[in-house]
Amino acid sequence: MKEKAVIFTGNSISHEDAKKILTANYQPPVRRFQLEKFVQQGYKVIGIIDGIFFDRAAVGHREIISALNTGVKVVGGASMGALRASELDIHGMTGIGKVYEWYRDGVIESDDEVAVSTNPDTFEPISVPLVNIRETLKAAMAAGIINGREHEGLLELAINTYYPDRSYLGLTKEGAKKGLIPEEKRKKLLDFCINSGIDVKRQDAVLVLETVKKLVQKTEV
C-alpha cells in the first residue's frame, strides 16, 4: 500500500485537484459501512470531506468511533466531514475549517447547509450549497452591492429553497421577482456571485488535505 491516507471527496474538491495537494487513495463521497474495510487494509489516516446525506447510507457515528478506537486518525471538514466532526470531536475526530466551526458552535445546524445535487458520474455539484451562498451574500454586502435588508431577504429566500434547486441565477431572479432586490441590481449581483463567489466548502476541503498531509508526514518519521 503506497498511500498512507484514504480521502472521501468529489463534490467539494475534485479528485484531480486534490491530488495536486496530497498523494492519497481518493474515494467517492463516503457511504455507510465503508470505513472498516480501509481500517483493515492498514490506513492510519482517513479524511472525510464529502459523503452521502439524508438516508440510511450516510456514514455512521459508530463506524467513525470504531476507527478512532483502533488508533486511526480521522479528519473531517467542508461537508459531511464537518458535520460528523462537530458531533464526534469529543471522541477524538479532528474537525477542520469554517464549516466545521459553524456546526460546532451552533451557527448552522441543518444537514442541508452543505448538501448539493451532483452529477452522478463526476460527483461535480450542480447546485450551490447554502454555506457558500451565506459567505457570498456577506461578501456582496461588504462590497456594497447589496444592503443589509437585501442581504437578509436573499438569505432567507436561499434557506427556504430546496437544496437541489439552489443556484445564484435562481436566487437573483427570484429575489428580483419578489422585490427583495431592485431589478437593476440583479445582473450586478449575479455577476458578483459567479465571478467572485466564496467557495467555503472548497477552501475547507483544501485545509483538510493539508492537515492530512501533515499527519501522514508525522507517521513516516
Buried (B, 14 or more C-beta within 10 A) or exposed (E): EEBBBBBBBBBBBBBEEBBEBBBBBBBBBBBBEBBEEBBEEEBBBBBBBBBBBEEEBBBBEEBBBBBBEEEBBBBBBBBBBBBBBBBBBEEBBBBBBBBBBBBBEEEBEEBBBBBBBBEEEEBEBEBBBBBBBBBBBBBBBEEEBBEEEBBBBBBEBBBEBEBEEBBBEBBBEBBBEEEBBEEEBBEBBBEBBEEEBBBBBBBBBBBBBEBBBEBBEEEEE
